[in-house]
């Protein structure tokens, strides 16, 4: 069975060697591919490529033996012992895995590690972790001087439904945007690398903003600390700064922030909006919070029913008529059954409105990890305590009156 710490040790060791023996102008890449999967386990393949000095055919059989080193002059510079790959092979064998290598002297090497890993409960329920935004209609342009980054970004964007193209320079990006704009076409999103030769990301964003005005979202991607460029990026019309490398989760998070801001700007509700006749189920164990929330809801016309814990919330929902509640406000930390488990149970209940009723988390836990857990359980939104009434009623307005659909 796979072990996280030992697997990390293996991958870092091979990557370190790849970087060590690859010149500054070379490349090192890591790819992770699922090979086979069943209910309990998955075979995952890690592929590390480099354009380094390579390994000779005569030394290859000794590669995984203890204290074996081929490039003595180079390894002496880094105080290598020759134990690293031998330890890696031993760890991979213990994880019921396999390690292999292909190499050409002067061209580079490719290490392949196959290991069997257990599937977590979170992975089994990951299909619930969906954004309530639909990205399928979005079109994006990726701008980066590294072609490998562009190609990876296009694949990652495709995973979340975004259609995208790429160019490898700021000038090409400006020309492409202008060409589209003149044909009355445009990108919804432009993702631009900060560090590029010729025209950097800030200047590229500025030129694109001059063409498209405020309608297109521009995101600067950088592997560096962005605090030094934050001011200039804002002046250039950049909507968001984003860290590299790009992961599916970070892209979804970034796009949600942008789209949520656009939605709020387009559908801001006024103080006069009423919710007369609408009913919410409030799951909260703190008496003072219940009193404050109930007054807020009543002022807007809501009818409020209270559950003192997650188990009681589940009982009230499952015992009610279909469509009886318009929304559920769910605290996370509660006795007997917490909000995550209660939400998960509601989403899996066999009735038509179990998967569609808006469930909003209310919790003091506002870290990204907590938000991800809320989404994985099936919650539509996550509001940090103390609750901002304006944000709360905006969310309820969006969900109840159909401005945002839970996809």
N, C-alpha and C positions, 0 to 999 in steps of 0.2 A: 504494500500500500504506500502511496506517495507520502512524503513528508515535506512540509513547506520550507522549513529552515534548510534541510539538506539539499532540496531542489534549488533553492536560491544560491547555496554555496557552489553547486555544480555550474549553474548558468553564469554566475559572476566570475568564476575561475576561468571558464572558457572565453568569455568576453574580454576579460583582463588580458589573457594571452593574445587574443586577436588584436587588441589595441596596442599591446606592447610590441608586436612584430609587424605592425602595419605602419608605413611611413605617413607623415602628416597629410600628404595629398591623397591618401588612400581612403577606403571606405570600410566600415564594419556595420553589419546589419543583423538583426534578430527577428525571425519570423516564428510565430506560434500557430500550429495547425491542428485542429481536432481530427483524429484518424478514425477511431471507432468509439461507440458509446452504447451502453445499456442502462438499465435502471439504476445501477449502483456505482458503476465505474466508467471512466473514459480514458482512452489512450491518446495522449497529447504529444505532439512532436515539436521539438524546439530545434530550429535550424539557425546556426550562427555562421555567417559568411564573412570573409575578410579578403582584402586584396594585398596581403602581406607577402613575406618572403617565401612562404610555402614550405612543404616538408618533402624530403627526398623519398623515393620508393624504398631505398635500402634501410632507411631509419624507421619507416612506417610500422613494421612489426614490433619494434621496441617502444613505440610511442607511449603506451600505457603502463610500462614497467617502472618501478620506483627508481628514482635518482637517474633517470635517463634524460639527457639533453643533447640536442643536435647542434644548435647555434651557440657554442660556448662563449664566444666573444660578446654576443648580444645579451645572453642571460646573465653573464657576469656583471653587466652594467646595472641589472635590476635585482641582483642577489637572489636569483632563482635557485631552488633546490632540486627541481625535477620531480617533486612529489605530487604536484598539483593534479595532473591528469590521471595519475595512478589512484589518487584519492577519489577523483570524480568517477572513475570507472567502478571503484568499489561501492560508492554510494548509489550509483545508478543500478548496479547489480542487486543491491539490497532492496531497492524499490521495485524489483521485478521488471527492470527496464533494460534498454540497450543503447549503447553509445557507439557511433561509427564516425569515420572521417575520410574525406576525399581531399587530395591536395595535389597541386602542380607547382614545382619550384619556380619562383619568380612571378607566379600568377596569383596564388592565394590558396586558401583552405576553406573547407566547409565541414563543420561538425554537426552531426545529427544526434539528438538525444530523444529517445522514446521512453515515456514513463506512464504507468497506470495510476490515475488519480481518482480519489473518491469524489462523488458528486454531492455537494452540500444541499441542505434543505432550501437555502436561499436560491440556488441554481434551479431547483425543481420548480420554484414558484416565480422565476424571473419573468415569465410571460405576463405576469400581472404588473411588472414595473414598466408601464407605458406612459408616455407623455400624453396629456390631454390635448396637445396641439397636433394637427395633421401637417406633416412636412412634405407630403407627396406632391403638392403643387409648387414647391419651391425650386428655383433654379439658382445655381451658385457658380461663381468663378473663383478658382483657386490660383493664387499667384505666388510662386516660389522659384528661386533659381536652382533648387535641387529637384531634379526630375523625379527621383525616387519618392520624395516627400509628396510631390503633386499626385503621383499615381496612387500612393497610399491614401491620401486625402479623398480622392475620388471614390475609392472603394469604400472607405469609412462612411462617406456621405450617402452612398448608395444604400448602405445597410439601414439607414434611418429614412430612406425614401426620397432623398434629395437628388435631383438630376444636376450634374455638374460638369464643367469643363476646366481645363487648366492651361496656363501659359507660364513661361519661365523667366519673365522679366516685367518690370514695372511699365516700361514703354509699350510692350505688347498688350499688357492689360488695359492701358488707357486707350490704345487703338481699337482693341476688341470691344470695349464698352461703348466707345464713340460710334463704331460701325453698327452695333446693335441698336443704339439709341436712335440713330438716323433712320433705321428701318422700323421704328416704333416698337422695338423689342427691348427688354432689359432684364438684368439679373436681380433677383430678390436679395441675394447675399453676395458679397465679395470678401473673400478671406485672403489677406495680404501678409506675406512675410515681412518682418521689419528689416532685417539685415539682408539687403540685396545689392549687388554691384550696379553702378550707374544710377538708377532711380530707386531710392530706398522706399520702404513701406509708407512712411509718413508723406513723402512727396507724391507717391502713387495715389494714396487716398485723397490727397488734396486735389489732384488733377481729375480724378474720377468724380469727386463731389461737385466740381465745377460743371461737369457734363450733366449729371443726373439729378442734381439738387438734393433735397432731403429724403426722397422716396426710397432709396436703396440703402440697405444696412451694410456698413463696412466694418469688418473685424480685423484688427491687427494681430497676427500670430508671432510669438517670439519665445525663444528658449532662454532669454536673458531676463534680468530684473527690469520690469517695465516702468518703475517709478520715475526714472529719469526722462521718459518720453511721454508720460501721461498727459502733461500740459499741452505739449506740441500736438499730440494725437487728437486731443479734444478740439484744438483750434483748426485742425485739418478736416474735422468732420467725422472722425472715427467714432462709431457707436460703442465699441467694446474692445477690450484687450484680452487676449486669450493665450494661455501657456501652450508651448509645444513640449513633447509630441502630443498629437491630437488623439484622443480616445473617443469611442462612441458616446460614452457617458458624458464627457466634457463638452462635446458638440451639442448634445441634447440640452444640457444645462445652459449653455451659452445661447442657443436659439430660443429656448423658453424665456430667458430673461428679456431678450430683444422683443419677441412677439408679445410677451405679457405687457411690456411697456407700451407697445404700439396699441394693444387692445385697450389698455387703461386710458390712453390718450383719446382713443376713438369712442369709448363707451362709458366715460365717467358718469356715474349716476349722481343725481342731486340729492339734497337733504329731503326733498319732498317725495322721493320715491317710497311707495308703501308696499308692504307685503301682506295686506289684509287677507285672511283666509288661509295663509300658508302655515304649515306646522313643522317645527323642528324638534328633533330628539336631541337633548343635551346630555351627554355622558360626562359627568364631572363629579369628583368625590370631595371637593373642597367647598364648604357651605358658602363662604363669602364670594367665591368665584361664581357659584350658581346664582346667588342673589343679584350680583352686578350684571351678569349675562342676561338673566331673565328680564330685568328692567330694560336693558338695551333692546332686546328683541320685542318686548311689548310696545315700546315707543314707536316701533316701525310697523306694528300690526301683526307680528308673528304670534302664533299660539305655541307655547313651550311645554314640552313634557320632559321630565328629568329622570335620569338613571344614575344611581350612585356609584356604579362600577360597570366594567365591560360586560360582565355576565348578565346584569340586569338590562343593559342596552340591547344585548342579543335577544333576551326574552321578550322585551317590548316590541322590537322590530318583527321578530318571527311570529308573534302573536297578534300582530295588527293586520288590518285589511291591506290589500295591494294598493299602493299609491297613497296610503294614509299619511306617511311622512314625506315632506318635500326635501328634507336634508337632515344629515346627522352631523353634529359637532362632537368630535371625539377627543377627549383628553387621552394622553398616552399612558401616563403612570397612574394606575388605579389598582385597588386591591381586588382579589379574587380572579379577575381577568383583566389584563391591560388592554389598551386601545388597539394595539397592533393585532393581537389575537382575536379580539372582538370583530375588528374589521375583516380580517381574513375569514372568519367563520361566516359573517354576513355575506361576503362575496361568493362563498361556496354554497350558500343556502339555495334550495331548489324552488325558487319562485321568480317570476319575471322581473321584478324591480330590484332584486338583490344585487345584480351587477350594474345597475344604472343609477341607483340613488346616490346623489352627491354626498361624500363623506369627507369632512374637512378636519384635519388634525389640529389640535390646539395644545401646544406643549412648550415648556421652557427649553427643551432640547432643540437648538437651532443650527446644529452643525450639519454639514453636507451628508455625513453618514446617516444622521437621524432622518433627514429628508428622504434619502434613498430607501431606508427601511419602511418609512410610511408609504412610499409609492409601491414598494414590493408587496406590502400587505393589501394594497388595493385602494388606498386613499387618493382622492382627486387633488387635494391641495394641502399645504402645510403652513400654518400660521404660528409664529412664535409668540409666547406670552412675555409681557402683558399684551393682550390683543389690541390692535389698532382698529377701532370700530369702523372707520372708513374702509380699510382694507377688507375687513370681514364682510361688510354689506356689499362691497363691490364683488367679492367672490360669490356670495349667495345670489346676487342679481344675475351674474354671468351664468351660473349653473342652473338656477331655477327657471329663468326666462330664456334659456337656450342660446345665449350668446357664445358659450363655450360648450363643446360636447366632449364627453369622456370617451376617447377612442380606444 
